[in-house]
Amino acid sequence: MRRVLVTGASRGIGRAVAVKFAERGDRVGVHYAAQRQDAEETLRLLPGSGHVLLAGDLADPEAARRIVDEAVGSLGGIDVLVNNAAVAPTAGNRHSVADVSYAQWQRSWHHMVDVNLLGAANVTYCVARHLIDRGESGSIVNIGSRGAFRGEPDFPAYGASKAALHAFGQSMAVALAPHAIAVVSVAPGFVATERQTAKMSGPAGDELRGQSPFGRVGTPEEVADAVLYLSSPQAAWSSGAVLDLNGASYLRT
Ligand SMILES: NC(=O)c1ccc[n+]([C@@H]2O[C@H](COP(=O)([O-])OP(=O)(O)OC[C@H]3O[C@@H](n4cnc5c(N)ncnc54)[C@H](OP(=O)(O)O)[C@@H]3O)[C@@H](O)[C@H]2O)c1
């Protein structure tokens, strides 16, 4: 049994990750920002016992520290951290350079970088120090994005925050290896989460499915399966990797 903190587990990929760990017999800290009912639904879906809810806005460094402290207290420690929470692209936070005001531009950049990059960096710091201080091994998996490589013309702050998250993960992989802590990132392409349902069934659906030669988009469970493997002791040698999970829709060189 491992103690696992999954940020942003109230729905989507985070929920699928939480379910996979719980199915394996692990104890999960289900973090969310504001959607308590959704997080409670995740908790209900988890087999086993000892799982807990943790709330907080990761744009706030003090909240990040408190979330980790609460997780350590209620789970009895943390062995695995999944940095999944993010401000993801929505119609409401689109910020194409040609279309938005300078004020909107700055708002989007601050919000996405504060949560997607600095939030993950702060949670990582607190979890890494917890592990180092106990002299215990662990693993950290970042949920990045294909957008870091392919570009996000309508959401450049999102793409940049994910590219930075990948780079942060690689720096941490080197820094934390001497402490037996492995750090990897995954870079999913389009994933059919609840948030994406309208897009999938609308006119853009065929284009999205057509991005992959498999003729479909990814599922949250496929991302969760990769996270489960990458957090395992068997995957320690993958530390420093950024794994594409995009159905061959975008090939990096
Ligand atoms: N779905 C995709 O197509 C796709 C593709 C590539 C990468 N990803 C990445 O995969 C991860 C999950 O994506 P998803 O589609 O499952 O996302 P989602 O449905 O939008 O869920 C986002 C999660 O992050 C939490 N969150 C949002 N703002 C936060 C804040 N300020 N502080 C703390 N937590 C916050 C949300 O909590 P509340 O519910 O409480 O607001 C929610 O649990 C993200 O990192 C995303 O960038 C997704």
The ligand as an SDF file (V2000), in Angstrom:
LIG
                    3D

 48 52  0  0  0  0  0  0  0  0999 V2000
   -8.1480   16.5830  -21.1540 N   0  0  0  0  0  0  0  0  0  0  0  0
   -7.1980   16.7510  -22.0470 C   0  0  0  0  0  0  0  0  0  0  0  0
   -7.4670   16.7180  -23.2640 O   0  0  0  0  0  0  0  0  0  0  0  0
   -5.7670   16.9660  -21.6330 C   0  0  0  0  0  0  0  0  0  0  0  0
   -4.7550   16.8640  -22.6000 C   0  0  0  0  0  0  0  0  0  0  0  0
   -3.4280   17.0460  -22.2170 C   0  0  0  0  0  0  0  0  0  0  0  0
   -3.1210   17.3250  -20.9050 C   0  0  0  0  0  0  0  0  0  0  0  0
   -4.1230   17.4300  -19.9950 N   0  0  0  0  0  0  0  0  0  0  0  0
   -3.7390   17.7530  -18.6120 C   0  0  0  0  0  0  0  0  0  0  0  0
   -4.2610   16.7520  -17.7560 O   0  0  0  0  0  0  0  0  0  0  0  0
   -4.5970   17.3150  -16.5000 C   0  0  0  0  0  0  0  0  0  0  0  0
   -6.0490   17.0420  -16.1750 C   0  0  0  0  0  0  0  0  0  0  0  0
   -6.8470   17.4820  -17.2550 O   0  0  0  0  0  0  0  0  0  0  0  0
   -8.4340   17.3670  -17.2050 P   0  0  0  0  0  0  0  0  0  0  0  0
   -8.9080   17.5650  -18.5870 O   0  0  0  0  0  0  0  0  0  0  0  0
   -8.8110   16.1740  -16.4300 O   0  0  0  0  0  0  0  0  0  0  0  0
   -8.7460   18.7260  -16.3620 O   0  0  0  0  0  0  0  0  0  0  0  0
  -10.0890   19.2870  -15.7010 P   0  0  0  0  0  0  0  0  0  0  0  0
  -11.2380   18.3880  -15.9800 O   0  0  0  0  0  0  0  0  0  0  0  0
  -10.1880   20.7080  -16.1080 O   0  0  0  0  0  0  0  0  0  0  0  0
   -9.7570   19.2010  -14.1430 O   0  0  0  0  0  0  0  0  0  0  0  0
   -8.8080   20.0720  -13.6180 C   0  0  0  0  0  0  0  0  0  0  0  0
   -8.5570   19.7560  -12.1680 C   0  0  0  0  0  0  0  0  0  0  0  0
   -7.6410   20.7420  -11.6680 O   0  0  0  0  0  0  0  0  0  0  0  0
   -8.2090   21.3900  -10.5420 C   0  0  0  0  0  0  0  0  0  0  0  0
   -7.8270   22.8060  -10.5370 N   0  0  0  0  0  0  0  0  0  0  0  0
   -8.1630   23.7520  -11.4370 C   0  0  0  0  0  0  0  0  0  0  0  0
   -7.7100   24.9580  -11.0360 N   0  0  0  0  0  0  0  0  0  0  0  0
   -7.0710   24.7450   -9.8520 C   0  0  0  0  0  0  0  0  0  0  0  0
   -6.4280   25.5890   -8.9100 C   0  0  0  0  0  0  0  0  0  0  0  0
   -6.3310   26.9140   -9.0900 N   0  0  0  0  0  0  0  0  0  0  0  0
   -5.8960   25.0310   -7.8090 N   0  0  0  0  0  0  0  0  0  0  0  0
   -6.0000   23.7060   -7.5970 C   0  0  0  0  0  0  0  0  0  0  0  0
   -6.5940   22.8520   -8.4300 N   0  0  0  0  0  0  0  0  0  0  0  0
   -7.1430   23.3750   -9.5410 C   0  0  0  0  0  0  0  0  0  0  0  0
   -9.7120   21.2310  -10.6970 C   0  0  0  0  0  0  0  0  0  0  0  0
  -10.3510   21.3350   -9.4100 O   0  0  0  0  0  0  0  0  0  0  0  0
  -11.8950   21.8380   -9.2910 P   0  0  0  0  0  0  0  0  0  0  0  0
  -12.7090   20.7840   -9.9810 O   0  0  0  0  0  0  0  0  0  0  0  0
  -12.1620   21.8860   -7.8330 O   0  0  0  0  0  0  0  0  0  0  0  0
  -11.9600   23.1510   -9.9840 O   0  0  0  0  0  0  0  0  0  0  0  0
   -9.8100   19.8500  -11.3020 C   0  0  0  0  0  0  0  0  0  0  0  0
   -9.7320   18.8790  -10.2890 O   0  0  0  0  0  0  0  0  0  0  0  0
   -4.2500   18.7980  -16.5910 C   0  0  0  0  0  0  0  0  0  0  0  0
   -2.9460   19.0000  -16.1240 O   0  0  0  0  0  0  0  0  0  0  0  0
   -4.3110   19.0530  -18.0790 C   0  0  0  0  0  0  0  0  0  0  0  0
   -3.5210   20.1530  -18.4400 O   0  0  0  0  0  0  0  0  0  0  0  0
   -5.4290   17.2690  -20.3090 C   0  0  0  0  0  0  0  0  0  0  0  0
  1  2  1  0
  2  3  2  0
  2  4  1  0
  4  5  1  0
  4 48  2  0
  5  6  2  0
  6  7  1  0
  7  8  2  0
  8  9  1  0
  8 48  1  0
  9 10  1  0
  9 46  1  0
 10 11  1  0
 11 12  1  0
 11 44  1  0
 12 13  1  0
 13 14  1  0
 14 15  2  0
 14 16  1  0
 14 17  1  0
 17 18  1  0
 18 19  2  0
 18 20  1  0
 18 21  1  0
 21 22  1  0
 22 23  1  0
 23 24  1  0
 23 42  1  0
 24 25  1  0
 25 26  1  0
 25 36  1  0
 26 27  1  0
 26 35  1  0
 27 28  2  0
 28 29  1  0
 29 30  1  0
 29 35  2  0
 30 31  1  0
 30 32  2  0
 32 33  1  0
 33 34  2  0
 34 35  1  0
 36 37  1  0
 36 42  1  0
 37 38  1  0
 38 39  2  0
 38 40  1  0
 38 41  1  0
 42 43  1  0
 44 45  1  0
 44 46  1  0
 46 47  1  0
M  CHG  2   8   1  16  -1
M  END
$$$$
